[in-house]
Amino acid sequence: PPIHVAGSTPETIGFALANDLPLLFSLEPPEGRQLTVLRDLAAEDTVRPLLARSSLSRYVVIGRSRDEATRLLDPLLAGIEERRR
């Protein structure tokens, strides 16, 4: 199966670049941080092909209504914030 590198630090993104591995972008806030790091480390002619092979990960909450989805989302957001810290 394809291997994707998940990370947002210059070291992790640099590892992906050095090993020609696609990235798994999460784009958690601050939005776009991974893209900024990538563009700081790589030439533009390297960035476009890498982005074409990379994937984006997002959290999705599904409920029978918007209110139900919001009730399910609130505890998830607290956990995501705690993990980020």
C-alpha positions as CSV (number, residue, x, y, z in Angstrom):
1,P,0.0,0.0,0.0
2,P,1.2,3.6,-0.5
3,I,2.9,5.2,2.4
4,H,2.1,8.8,3.4
5,V,4.0,10.9,5.9
6,A,1.9,12.7,8.4
7,G,3.5,15.7,10.1
8,S,3.9,19.4,10.2
9,T,7.4,20.1,11.4
10,P,10.3,21.0,9.0
11,E,12.0,17.7,10.0
12,T,9.0,15.5,9.1
13,I,8.2,17.3,5.9
14,G,11.9,17.3,5.0
15,F,12.0,13.6,5.6
16,A,9.1,13.2,3.2
17,L,10.9,15.3,0.6
18,A,14.2,13.5,1.0
19,N,12.5,10.1,0.5
20,D,10.1,11.2,-2.2
21,L,7.1,10.2,0.0
22,P,3.6,11.9,-0.3
23,L,2.3,13.8,2.7
24,L,-0.9,13.3,4.6
25,F,-2.1,16.8,5.3
26,S,-4.4,17.4,8.2
27,L,-4.6,21.2,7.9
28,E,-5.7,21.6,11.6
29,P,-5.5,25.1,12.7
30,P,-3.5,27.1,12.0
31,E,-4.7,26.3,8.6
32,G,-2.0,25.9,6.0
33,R,1.0,25.6,8.3
34,Q,2.0,22.4,6.6
35,L,1.9,24.0,3.2
36,T,4.0,27.0,4.4
37,V,6.6,24.6,5.8
38,L,6.6,22.6,2.6
39,R,7.0,25.7,0.4
40,D,9.8,26.9,2.6
41,L,11.7,23.6,2.1
42,A,11.1,22.7,-1.5
43,A,11.4,24.3,-4.9
44,E,8.0,25.1,-6.6
45,D,8.7,22.5,-9.3
46,T,8.9,19.9,-6.4
47,V,5.9,21.1,-4.5
48,R,3.3,20.7,-7.2
49,P,4.0,17.0,-8.1
50,L,4.2,16.2,-4.3
51,L,0.9,17.8,-3.6
52,A,-0.7,15.9,-6.5
53,R,0.3,12.6,-4.8
54,S,-0.5,13.7,-1.3
55,S,-3.8,13.4,0.6
56,L,-5.9,15.5,2.9
57,S,-7.4,14.3,6.2
58,R,-10.3,16.0,7.8
59,Y,-12.6,15.3,10.8
60,V,-16.2,14.6,9.8
61,V,-19.1,14.3,12.2
62,I,-22.5,13.0,10.9
63,G,-25.8,13.2,12.7
64,R,-29.4,13.0,11.9
65,S,-29.6,16.8,12.2
66,R,-27.2,19.7,12.5
67,D,-28.0,19.9,16.2
68,E,-27.1,16.2,16.7
69,A,-23.9,16.6,14.7
70,T,-22.9,19.7,16.8
71,R,-23.6,17.7,20.0
72,L,-21.3,15.0,18.8
73,L,-18.6,17.4,17.6
74,D,-18.2,19.4,20.8
75,P,-16.5,16.7,22.8
76,L,-14.4,15.7,19.8
77,L,-13.1,19.3,19.5
78,A,-12.1,19.4,23.1
79,G,-10.1,16.1,22.6
80,I,-8.4,17.4,19.5
81,E,-7.4,20.6,21.2
82,E,-6.0,18.7,24.2
83,R,-4.0,16.3,21.9
84,R,-2.6,19.3,20.0
85,R,-1.3,20.8,23.3
